[in-house]
């Protein structure tokens, strides 16, 4: 069901790239992360299959004009990054957004998340000319099915 909703959103919004959590992260025990990441990856693959139905009005508009192909899937919280971006200017805003997790984390847990992410951001930037980075994995859509790139 989640995959179908994501396919619908992809057909309606027509993004250039899609970003999700890495569902193949070794030892990830948070099912929301693995299920969401896999559903998004599967939806990116199925988006182009005309016989995969979503809402009729969205499918009709998409069939009439499918728009440009999605260029890639970007995975965050990945063990195998192939891109590291400088986030020095956006870091404060990123951490303010993380504060919105108050339904899941509060107090010491939230402070611990910020501290852990800060350490990762510094480690990801260690081989670069910036102080804080974000490590990502870029996959072409072709890599999402039988590993053909």
Beta strands, then each sheet from edge to edge (+ up, - down):
strand 1: 17-21
strand 2: 72-76
strand 3: 83-86
strand 4: 133-139
sheet 1: 1+ 2+ 4- 3+
end
